[in-house]
Amino acid sequence: MAAEERLQEPAPAAVEEKMRQIVAADEEILIRVFADLTEERRFGNRWVIVTPRRVVVLPEEGADGAVEVPIAQVQR
């Protein structure tokens, strides 16, 4: 995927720092988008990050609660 085709929304500095802690330095972020629903289907701030290896859902407040799924387990 060419860099100009990637969907990467700007994230607050605190979220960028959390991403750096979770996503490996050699992992390319293909998609980074804000989501406003929690896993309980309530309003809340989350970030969805997709790399060639995995999908990470990161709560905006704290790294606790981050959910990771290997990309091989993601289906259409």
C-alpha positions as CSV (number, residue, x, y, z in Angstrom):
1,M,0.0,0.0,0.0
2,A,1.5,3.3,-1.0
3,A,2.0,5.9,1.7
4,E,-0.5,8.3,0.0
5,E,-3.2,5.6,0.1
6,R,-3.0,5.0,3.8
7,L,-5.7,6.0,6.2
8,Q,-3.8,7.6,9.1
9,E,-5.7,10.1,11.2
10,P,-3.6,12.4,13.3
11,A,-3.5,11.3,16.9
12,P,-2.9,13.2,20.1
13,A,0.7,13.1,21.5
14,A,-0.3,10.8,24.4
15,V,-1.9,8.3,22.0
16,E,1.2,8.5,19.7
17,E,3.3,7.6,22.7
18,K,1.1,4.6,23.6
19,M,1.3,3.4,20.0
20,R,5.1,3.6,20.1
21,Q,5.0,1.4,23.3
22,I,2.7,-1.2,21.7
23,V,3.7,-1.3,18.0
24,A,7.2,-2.6,17.3
25,A,9.7,-0.2,15.7
26,D,9.9,-2.5,12.6
27,E,6.1,-2.6,12.2
28,E,4.6,-0.4,9.6
29,I,1.3,1.3,10.6
30,L,-1.0,0.9,7.6
31,I,-4.2,2.3,9.1
32,R,-4.7,4.5,12.2
33,V,-8.2,5.7,12.8
34,F,-10.2,7.1,15.7
35,A,-13.3,5.1,16.8
36,D,-16.0,6.4,19.1
37,L,-17.5,3.1,20.3
38,T,-16.2,0.7,23.0
39,E,-16.5,-3.0,22.9
40,E,-19.7,-2.6,25.0
41,R,-21.2,-0.6,22.1
42,R,-21.1,2.6,24.2
43,F,-19.5,5.9,23.3
44,G,-15.9,6.0,24.2
45,N,-12.5,7.0,22.6
46,R,-10.6,4.2,20.9
47,W,-7.9,4.1,18.2
48,V,-7.7,1.2,15.7
49,I,-4.2,0.5,14.4
50,V,-3.6,-2.0,11.6
51,T,-0.1,-3.3,10.7
52,P,0.9,-6.1,8.4
53,R,1.1,-8.3,11.5
54,R,-2.0,-7.4,13.6
55,V,-4.9,-5.2,14.5
56,V,-4.7,-3.2,17.8
57,V,-7.6,-1.5,19.4
58,L,-6.2,1.0,21.9
59,P,-8.2,2.9,24.4
60,E,-7.3,6.6,24.4
61,E,-7.1,6.7,28.2
62,G,-4.3,4.3,29.3
63,A,-2.7,1.4,27.6
64,D,-4.6,-1.0,29.8
65,G,-7.4,-2.6,27.8
66,A,-5.5,-2.7,24.5
67,V,-6.8,-5.6,22.4
68,E,-4.6,-7.2,19.7
69,V,-5.6,-9.7,17.0
70,P,-3.1,-11.3,14.6
71,I,-3.9,-10.2,11.1
72,A,-4.2,-13.9,10.0
73,Q,-7.3,-14.2,12.2
74,V,-9.0,-11.2,10.6
75,Q,-11.7,-12.2,8.1
76,R,-13.7,-10.2,5.6
